[in-house]
Amino acid sequence: MRTLEPTTLDLDAIEVDKLNRGVTLSLLIPARGPEAARALGTIIALNRQRWMQERSVIDEIGVIVDPSSDGDEHDLVRIATEAGASWVARGQSVMERHAGAEDAAAGGKAGAMRSLAYLAFGNRLIFHDADLESYDPITVGVLAAAATAGNAPLFVNGSSRRVTGDGQPGGRTTEMLRSLLSKQLARHVPSITRTIQPLIGEFVIDADVFASLAFSRGYGVETSLKVLALDLLDYADCLQVELPIKYQVGQHYHNLVKQFHEISFTIDVLEAYFQRRRLDPHVAVWQIADNYDLLFPGRTYPLYRPPGYDETDFVPRLGFYQPLATSPAYQARLGEIKSARRAALDTLSRRMRTSA
């Protein structure tokens, strides 16, 4: 995957590039927990001011309150609304519309991202974490510029140095994941070895590409989504770009071990999928995921830890969502989505003529 130097980007040209290429941009934020409660309002307010009010770069800011905060115990709906989000929704109510009756917590961040894409109208989706501190809105500007410059690539992955709340270097799970990706998937998707941060939450993906991809529930969402996007797209349609330093509250060991445990199952599914696809080009990755216990008999589902560690039962979420494009509810929205895109571009055109 190509790496783009941010100094080569012209942030002042984003509006012109958007109009010339017919690109609309949705900034989408899955939010959960007390960390988001501390940072979410600032992230929304700064991006709204810089990229919606002062500039016509972002066309909407959408927030889904993750299922674990569905009761809004951290007041995330109010925080996002008052900060100026274009729309805010609770995950459970949206999930039922595009994924059927299921426990929204079974999807985690993956379900929230699917809901965000379902509600958004931009033809480029900028996904963004909700818990970044000392936040610099240039993050979104760089992603927007990369997604609208040149041939308007269909996938732009961010990369940044990460610093935890106590000032220590972050990204432990990312570095472990890179080893797994190289060991199990490099021969199937070679470009994954050149992806600096496969777990980073700040990236851009074409809405139609997102809708065409299946991806893992739970912590495996970024891994599966990005691997399958790189597998689908041509080299010229993908790039990565460096973002400002990412200050993020470091997760406790108990959470990191669960995260990595779950991601390892996702990589097993992806490896089996690519192997099976050689024999059956019509096999679907969610079919592989649904038959995990048959493909890998004897592997233990629950996460077992030594006494004294977190002893809370944890069973990995193994299923994959089928592509959003297969959802009748999403298909029914396509006319509305296209109309919203045209309206956003018309508004941008008028604003640019007025300011000329």
C-alpha positions in Angstrom: 0.0 0.0 0.0 1.3 3.4 -0.9 2.3 5.8 1.8 1.5 9.5 1.2 3.5 12.3 2.9 1.0 14.7 4.5 3.2 17.6 3.3 2.2 16.8 -0.3 -1.5 17.5 0.5 -3.1 20.8 -0.1 -5.7 21.3 2.6 -6.9 24.5 1.0 -8.0 22.6 -2.1 -10.3 20.1 -0.5 -13.6 21.9 -1.5 -12.5 22.3 -5.1 -11.4 18.7 -5.2 -14.7 17.5 -3.7 -16.7 19.4 -6.2 -14.6 18.3 -9.2 -14.8 14.6 -8.2 -18.3 14.6 -6.8 -17.2 13.5 -3.4 -19.2 14.0 -0.2 -17.7 13.3 3.2 -19.3 11.9 6.4 -17.4 12.0 9.7 -18.6 9.0 11.7 -17.9 8.4 15.3 -18.8 5.2 17.3 -18.9 6.3 21.0 -18.9 4.4 24.2 -17.7 4.6 27.8 -16.3 7.3 30.2 -13.3 7.9 27.9 -15.6 9.1 25.1 -17.5 11.2 27.6 -14.3 13.2 28.3 -13.2 13.7 24.7 -16.2 13.3 22.3 -17.6 16.8 22.7 -14.2 18.4 21.9 -13.7 16.2 18.9 -17.1 17.1 17.4 -17.0 20.8 18.2 -13.5 21.3 16.8 -14.3 19.5 13.6 -17.6 21.2 13.2 -16.0 24.6 13.5 -13.0 23.9 11.3 -14.4 21.7 8.6 -18.1 22.6 8.5 -18.5 26.2 9.5 -15.2 27.8 8.5 -14.8 25.4 5.5 -17.2 23.2 3.6 -15.2 20.0 3.9 -17.3 17.7 6.1 -21.0 17.3 5.0 -22.2 15.7 8.2 -21.0 14.4 11.6 -22.8 11.3 12.8 -22.5 9.6 16.1 -23.7 6.1 17.2 -23.7 5.5 21.0 -22.4 2.0 21.3 -24.6 -0.8 22.7 -22.6 -0.9 26.0 -23.7 2.7 26.5 -27.2 2.2 25.1 -28.7 3.3 28.3 -26.6 6.4 27.9 -25.1 6.2 31.4 -22.3 8.4 30.3 -24.6 11.1 28.8 -23.0 10.6 25.4 -26.2 11.5 23.4 -26.4 14.9 25.1 -22.7 15.5 24.8 -22.7 14.8 21.0 -25.8 16.8 20.4 -24.7 19.9 22.3 -21.3 19.7 20.6 -23.0 20.0 17.2 -23.2 16.6 15.7 -25.5 16.4 12.7 -27.3 13.4 14.1 -26.9 11.1 17.1 -28.5 7.7 17.6 -28.4 4.8 20.1 -27.0 1.6 18.7 -29.8 -0.8 19.6 -32.6 1.0 17.8 -30.6 1.4 14.6 -29.2 -2.2 14.6 -32.8 -3.6 14.5 -33.4 -1.8 11.2 -30.4 -3.1 9.2 -29.3 -6.2 11.0 -32.5 -7.7 12.4 -33.3 -8.7 15.9 -30.0 -9.4 17.7 -28.3 -8.4 20.9 -26.5 -5.2 19.8 -23.7 -5.9 22.3 -22.8 -9.0 20.2 -21.6 -6.6 17.5 -19.8 -4.1 19.7 -17.9 -1.4 17.7 -18.6 -3.4 14.5 -22.3 -3.0 14.9 -21.9 0.7 15.6 -19.9 1.2 12.5 -22.4 -0.7 10.4 -25.2 1.5 11.9 -23.1 4.7 11.1 -22.7 3.6 7.5 -26.4 2.8 7.2 -27.4 6.3 8.4 -24.7 8.3 6.5 -25.1 9.8 3.1 -21.4 10.6 2.2 -19.8 8.6 -0.6 -16.6 8.6 1.5 -16.9 7.6 5.1 -14.4 9.0 7.6 -14.4 6.7 10.7 -13.0 8.3 13.8 -12.4 7.2 17.4 -14.2 9.0 20.2 -11.6 8.9 23.0 -8.7 11.0 21.7 -7.3 13.6 24.1 -5.2 16.8 23.3 -7.0 16.5 20.0 -5.9 18.2 16.7 -8.7 18.5 14.0 -6.0 18.5 11.3 -6.5 14.7 11.7 -9.7 15.0 9.7 -8.3 17.6 7.3 -5.5 15.3 6.3 -7.8 12.3 5.8 -10.3 14.5 3.8 -7.5 15.9 1.6 -6.1 12.4 1.0 -9.5 11.1 0.1 -10.3 13.8 -2.4 -6.9 14.4 -4.1 -5.6 12.7 -7.2 -7.9 9.9 -8.2 -9.9 10.1 -5.0 -8.7 6.8 -3.5 -11.4 4.4 -2.2 -9.5 3.5 1.0 -7.2 5.8 3.1 -5.7 4.3 6.3 -4.3 6.7 8.9 -1.1 6.1 10.8 0.2 8.1 13.8 2.5 7.9 16.7 0.4 6.9 19.7 0.9 8.2 23.2 -1.1 6.8 26.2 -2.6 8.9 29.0 0.5 8.4 31.1 2.8 9.5 28.3 4.1 6.1 27.3 4.2 4.8 23.7 1.0 3.0 22.8 0.0 0.4 20.2 0.9 -2.8 21.9 -2.0 -4.7 20.4 -1.2 -3.3 17.0 2.3 -4.5 17.0 1.2 -8.0 18.0 -1.4 -8.0 15.3 1.1 -7.0 12.6 3.0 -10.3 13.5 -0.1 -12.3 13.1 -1.0 -10.6 9.8 2.4 -11.3 8.4 2.5 -14.9 9.5 -1.0 -15.9 8.4 -2.2 -13.5 5.7 0.8 -11.9 3.9 0.8 -14.5 1.1 -2.9 -13.8 0.5 -2.9 -10.0 0.9 0.7 -8.9 0.5 -0.1 -5.2 1.0 -1.2 -5.9 4.6 2.5 -6.1 5.6 3.0 -2.5 4.6 0.0 -1.3 6.6 1.6 0.6 9.5 -1.4 0.7 11.8 -4.1 -1.9 10.9 -6.0 -1.2 14.1 -6.2 2.6 13.9 -9.7 4.0 14.2 -9.1 6.9 11.9 -9.5 5.9 8.2 -11.6 6.7 5.1 -13.4 4.1 3.0 -15.7 4.5 0.0 -19.4 4.0 1.1 -20.1 1.5 -1.7 -16.9 -0.5 -0.9 -17.9 -0.6 2.8 -21.4 -1.8 1.9 -20.0 -4.6 -0.2 -17.7 -6.0 2.5 -18.5 -8.5 5.3 -16.6 -7.9 8.5 -16.2 -9.4 11.9 -18.2 -8.6 15.0 -16.5 -7.3 18.0 -12.8 -6.3 18.2 -12.0 -7.9 14.8 -13.9 -5.2 12.9 -10.9 -3.1 11.7 -8.8 -6.1 11.0 -11.3 -7.8 8.8 -12.6 -4.7 7.2 -9.2 -3.4 6.2 -7.8 -6.8 5.1 -10.8 -7.4 2.9 -10.7 -3.9 1.5 -7.1 -4.3 0.5 -7.9 -7.7 -1.1 -10.8 -6.2 -3.1 -9.2 -2.9 -4.3 -6.5 -2.1 -6.8 -3.1 -0.8 -5.6 -4.0 2.7 -7.0 -7.2 2.9 -4.9 -5.5 2.5 -1.5 -3.0 4.6 0.4 -2.0 5.5 4.0 -1.1 8.9 5.4 0.5 10.1 8.6 -1.8 11.9 11.0 -0.9 14.0 14.1 0.2 12.3 17.3 -2.6 10.3 18.8 -3.2 10.8 22.5 -5.4 8.0 23.7 -6.2 6.6 27.1 -4.4 3.3 27.3 -6.5 0.2 27.9 -6.1 -2.0 30.9 -4.4 -5.4 30.4 -7.7 -7.1 31.1 -9.2 -5.4 28.1 -6.2 -5.8 25.8 -6.0 -9.5 26.3 -9.6 -9.9 25.4 -9.2 -7.7 22.4 -6.2 -9.7 21.1 -7.8 -13.0 21.9 -10.9 -12.1 19.8 -8.8 -10.7 16.9 -6.9 -14.0 16.7 -10.1 -15.8 15.9 -10.9 -13.2 13.1 -7.5 -13.9 11.5 -8.2 -17.6 11.6 -11.4 -17.0 9.7 -9.7 -14.8 7.2 -6.9 -17.3 6.5 -9.4 -20.1 6.1 -11.5 -17.9 3.7 -8.5 -17.1 1.5 -7.5 -20.8 1.4 -11.0 -22.0 0.6 -11.5 -19.3 -2.1 -8.8 -21.0 -4.2 -11.1 -24.0 -4.6 -14.4 -22.2 -4.4 -14.4 -18.6 -5.7 -18.0 -18.2 -4.5 -17.4 -19.0 -0.9 -18.4 -16.1 1.5 -16.3 -15.2 4.5 -19.3 -15.2 6.8 -19.9 -18.9 5.9 -16.4 -19.6 7.1 -17.0 -17.7 10.3 -20.3 -19.6 10.9 -18.5 -22.9 10.6 -15.5 -22.0 12.8 -16.0 -25.0 15.1 -16.0 -27.4 12.2 -12.9 -25.9 10.6 -10.9 -25.7 13.8 -12.1 -28.5 16.1 -10.7 -28.6 19.6 -9.8 -24.9 19.8 -11.1 -23.3 23.0 -13.6 -20.5 22.7 -13.5 -19.0 26.2 -10.5 -16.9 27.3 -8.8 -18.7 30.3 -6.4 -16.7 32.5 -4.2 -17.6 35.5 -5.7 -17.0 39.0 -5.4 -13.4 40.1 -6.1 -11.9 36.7 -9.5 -10.8 35.4 -11.6 -13.9 35.8 -14.7 -12.6 34.1 -16.0 -15.1 31.5 -15.2 -13.9 28.0 -16.3 -15.8 24.9 -15.1 -14.3 21.5 -17.7 -12.9 19.1 -17.0 -15.1 16.1 -19.7 -14.2 13.6 -19.3 -11.9 10.6 -21.9 -9.4 9.4 -23.0 -10.0 5.9 -22.5 -7.0 3.6 -24.6 -4.0 4.4 -25.6 -3.8 0.7 -27.6 -7.0 1.3 -29.9 -5.3 3.8 -33.3 -4.4 2.4 -33.4 -1.4 4.8 -30.2 -0.1 3.3 -31.3 -0.7 -0.2 -34.4 1.3 0.5 -32.3 4.2 1.6 -30.2 4.5 -1.6 -32.5 7.0 -3.3 -32.5 9.2 -0.2 -28.7 8.9 0.1 -28.2 9.9 -3.6 -30.5 12.9 -3.1 -28.6 14.0 0.0 -25.3 13.8 -1.9 -26.6 16.0 -4.7 -28.0 18.5 -2.3 -24.6 18.7 -0.4 -22.7 19.2 -3.6 -25.2 21.9 -4.8 -24.8 23.7 -1.5 -21.0 23.6 -1.8 -21.1 24.9 -5.3 -23.3 27.8 -4.3 -21.1 28.6 -1.3 -18.0 28.6 -3.5 -19.6 30.9 -6.1 -20.6 33.3 -3.3 -17.2 33.5 -1.8 -15.4 33.8 -5.1 
